[in-house]
Amino acid sequence: MARQPLADEAPHILVVDDDDRIRSLLSRFLSTNGYRVSTADTAAEARARMAGLVFDMIILDVMMPGESGITFAKGLRQTSAIPILMLTARAEIEDRLAGLSTGVDDYLTKPFDPRELLLRVSSILRRTAAPPPVKPESEPESVRFGPYTYHLSRGELRLGEEHQRLTEREREILRVLAAANGETVPREALAEQGSASNERTIDVQINRLRRKIEEDPGNPIHLQTVRGVGYRLVVER
């Protein structure tokens, strides 16, 4: 029987494991159950794939040549909240705690039943799914946050009467955040705006925007992170 084509909205999972058999097994099993799958056999290859694609989840092996899964997950957590299911042949509690301490979402010991993995993947994606962007009944003409005013239609940011320079990408991001009128906007919704459709670049662009509108960019009060979901612009109502 021919495999049915995947739906456009099918979650895309990155499987990172140096074992060819595990990668092949998971790729076939997850694809059969409605997921898009890409694979990598090292942390370096995983980074290269993530540089060009947006994934909904990572299934990550602990023991790999070169950089370990734990080190990779720890570094990834500094810039991304992407769900991670960690796989390992180690069952000791210390190893489990080491994995969970990096911020991964779940932990599965090899050998595992593919059906159990499928249930865990489904549970993690359900639990971490971002809410849809809030669509206000009418987009405000302008919003105020702290000493700033942003005019949505003109894409203009002012500090009092002084015009603040923005890049085109910063203007797009600020318009989407301002239109949400204080509600949280998922990261993937921001990534869909403009040509650079990559969630990883959003974090960099948000940090650049914060340097322009925050007194202390490391402790933002206007452009806030909502952990595991996205960002919100705290506007005056």
C-alpha positions as CSV (number, residue, x, y, z in Angstrom):
1,M,0.0,0.0,0.0
2,A,1.4,3.4,-1.0
3,R,2.1,5.8,1.9
4,Q,-0.4,8.6,2.2
5,P,1.1,12.1,1.7
6,L,1.7,14.0,4.8
7,A,-0.5,17.0,5.7
8,D,1.0,20.4,5.2
9,E,0.7,21.1,9.0
10,A,2.3,17.8,10.0
11,P,4.9,18.4,12.8
12,H,8.5,18.2,11.6
13,I,10.8,16.2,13.9
14,L,14.6,16.2,13.8
15,V,16.1,12.8,14.9
16,V,19.7,13.1,16.1
17,D,21.4,9.8,16.6
18,D,24.7,8.3,15.5
19,D,23.1,4.8,15.1
20,D,22.0,4.2,11.5
21,R,19.4,1.6,12.6
22,I,17.8,3.9,15.2
23,R,17.6,6.8,12.7
24,S,16.1,4.5,10.0
25,L,13.6,2.9,12.4
26,L,12.4,6.3,13.8
27,S,12.3,7.9,10.4
28,R,10.0,5.1,9.0
29,F,7.9,4.8,12.1
30,L,7.3,8.5,12.6
31,S,6.6,9.1,8.9
32,T,4.1,6.3,8.9
33,N,2.3,7.9,11.8
34,G,1.9,11.3,10.2
35,Y,5.1,13.2,11.1
36,R,7.7,14.9,8.8
37,V,11.2,13.6,9.7
38,S,14.7,14.8,9.1
39,T,17.8,13.1,10.6
40,A,21.3,13.9,11.7
41,D,24.1,11.7,13.1
42,T,26.0,14.4,15.0
43,A,25.3,17.6,16.9
44,A,27.2,19.5,14.2
45,E,24.9,18.1,11.4
46,A,21.9,18.9,13.6
47,R,22.9,22.5,13.9
48,A,23.4,22.7,10.1
49,R,19.9,21.4,9.5
50,M,18.4,23.7,12.1
51,A,20.1,26.7,10.4
52,G,17.9,26.2,7.4
53,L,14.7,24.5,8.7
54,V,12.2,25.1,11.5
55,F,11.5,22.0,13.5
56,D,8.7,21.3,16.0
57,M,10.6,18.8,18.1
58,I,14.0,17.0,18.5
59,I,14.6,13.4,19.4
60,L,18.2,13.4,20.7
61,D,20.6,10.7,21.6
62,V,22.9,11.3,24.6
63,M,26.0,9.3,23.5
64,M,27.3,10.6,20.1
65,P,30.8,11.0,18.7
66,G,32.2,14.4,19.4
67,E,29.7,16.6,21.1
68,S,27.3,14.7,23.4
69,G,23.5,15.1,23.3
70,I,23.6,16.7,26.8
71,T,26.1,19.4,25.8
72,F,24.1,20.0,22.6
73,A,20.8,20.3,24.5
74,K,22.4,22.6,27.1
75,G,23.7,25.0,24.4
76,L,20.4,24.9,22.5
77,R,18.4,25.8,25.5
78,Q,20.2,29.2,25.7
79,T,18.5,30.3,22.5
80,S,15.5,27.9,21.9
81,A,12.6,26.3,23.7
82,I,12.1,23.6,21.1
83,P,10.8,20.4,22.7
84,I,13.4,17.7,23.2
85,L,12.9,14.0,23.9
86,M,16.3,12.5,24.9
87,L,17.2,8.9,24.1
88,T,20.0,7.0,25.9
89,A,21.2,3.5,26.7
90,R,22.0,4.7,30.2
91,A,19.4,4.0,32.8
92,E,21.2,5.3,35.9
93,I,19.3,8.0,37.8
94,E,22.4,10.3,37.6
95,D,22.3,10.2,33.9
96,R,18.6,10.8,33.8
97,L,18.9,13.8,36.1
98,A,21.8,15.1,34.0
99,G,19.7,15.0,30.9
100,L,16.6,16.6,32.5
101,S,18.7,19.3,34.1
102,T,19.6,20.6,30.6
103,G,15.9,21.5,30.1
104,V,14.8,18.5,27.9
105,D,11.1,17.7,28.0
106,D,11.3,13.9,28.5
107,Y,13.7,11.0,28.7
108,L,13.4,7.5,27.2
109,T,15.9,4.7,27.8
110,K,17.0,2.3,25.0
111,P,15.9,-0.2,24.0
112,F,12.4,1.2,23.8
113,D,9.0,0.3,22.3
114,P,8.4,2.5,19.3
115,R,4.7,2.7,20.4
116,E,5.8,4.2,23.7
117,L,8.0,6.7,21.9
118,L,5.1,7.7,19.7
119,L,2.9,8.3,22.7
120,R,5.6,10.5,24.4
121,V,6.1,12.5,21.2
122,S,2.4,13.1,20.9
123,S,2.2,14.1,24.6
124,I,5.1,16.5,24.4
125,L,3.8,18.2,21.2
126,R,0.3,18.6,22.8
127,R,1.8,20.0,26.0
128,T,4.1,22.5,24.4
129,A,1.9,23.6,21.5
130,A,1.8,27.4,21.3
131,P,-1.6,29.1,21.3
132,P,-2.7,30.7,18.0
133,P,-1.8,34.4,17.6
134,V,-4.4,36.7,19.0
135,K,-6.2,38.6,16.3
136,P,-7.8,41.7,17.7
137,E,-11.1,42.9,16.3
138,S,-9.5,46.0,15.0
139,E,-5.8,46.8,14.7
140,P,-4.9,49.9,16.8
141,E,-3.5,52.9,15.0
142,S,-0.7,53.3,17.5
143,V,0.4,51.8,20.8
144,R,2.4,53.2,23.7
145,F,4.9,51.3,25.8
146,G,7.0,53.2,28.4
147,P,8.2,56.5,26.7
148,Y,7.7,55.1,23.2
149,T,4.9,55.4,20.7
150,Y,4.7,53.0,17.7
151,H,2.4,53.9,14.7
152,L,1.5,50.7,13.0
153,S,0.4,51.9,9.6
154,R,3.5,54.1,9.2
155,G,5.9,51.7,10.9
156,E,7.2,54.6,12.9
157,L,8.7,54.4,16.4
158,R,9.0,57.7,18.3
159,L,10.5,58.6,21.7
160,G,8.6,61.7,22.4
161,E,9.0,63.7,19.2
162,E,12.2,62.0,18.2
163,H,12.0,59.4,15.4
164,Q,13.8,56.2,16.2
165,R,15.6,54.3,13.4
166,L,14.4,50.7,12.8
167,T,15.4,48.1,10.2
168,E,12.7,46.8,8.0
169,R,12.7,43.4,9.9
170,E,12.5,45.2,13.3
171,R,9.6,47.2,11.9
172,E,7.8,44.0,10.9
173,I,8.3,42.4,14.2
174,L,7.2,45.4,16.2
175,R,4.1,45.8,14.1
176,V,3.0,42.2,14.8
177,L,3.7,42.6,18.5
178,A,1.9,45.9,18.6
179,A,-1.1,44.6,16.7
180,A,-1.5,41.9,19.4
181,N,-2.2,44.7,21.9
182,G,-0.3,43.2,24.8
183,E,-1.1,39.5,24.1
184,T,1.6,36.9,23.5
185,V,2.7,36.2,20.0
186,P,4.2,32.7,19.3
187,R,7.8,32.7,18.0
188,E,6.7,30.8,14.9
189,A,4.2,33.5,14.1
190,L,7.0,36.1,14.2
191,A,9.2,33.8,12.1
192,E,6.6,33.6,9.4
193,Q,6.8,37.4,8.9
194,G,9.2,38.4,6.2
195,S,11.7,36.3,4.2
196,A,13.8,34.8,7.0
197,S,11.4,32.1,8.1
198,N,13.7,30.7,10.8
199,E,12.8,30.8,14.5
200,R,16.5,30.9,15.5
201,T,16.9,34.3,13.8
202,I,13.9,35.7,15.8
203,D,15.8,35.5,19.1
204,V,18.7,37.5,17.6
205,Q,16.4,40.1,16.1
206,I,14.5,40.5,19.3
207,N,17.7,41.1,21.2
208,R,18.7,43.8,18.7
209,L,15.3,45.4,19.0
210,R,15.6,45.3,22.8
211,R,18.9,47.2,22.6
212,K,16.9,50.1,21.0
213,I,13.9,50.2,23.3
214,E,15.0,48.8,26.7
215,E,17.0,50.7,29.3
216,D,18.5,47.3,30.4
217,P,18.2,44.8,27.4
218,G,19.2,42.0,29.8
219,N,16.2,42.7,32.0
220,P,13.5,43.8,29.5
221,I,10.3,45.5,30.8
222,H,8.7,46.4,27.4
223,L,9.5,43.4,25.2
224,Q,9.1,40.3,27.3
225,T,9.8,36.7,26.7
226,V,7.0,34.2,27.5
227,R,8.9,31.0,28.1
228,G,8.1,28.2,25.8
229,V,5.7,30.3,23.8
230,G,7.0,33.5,22.3
231,Y,7.1,37.3,23.1
232,R,4.8,40.1,24.2
233,L,5.0,43.8,24.0
234,V,3.7,45.3,27.2
235,V,1.5,48.2,26.0
236,E,-0.5,50.8,27.8
237,R,-4.2,50.0,27.6
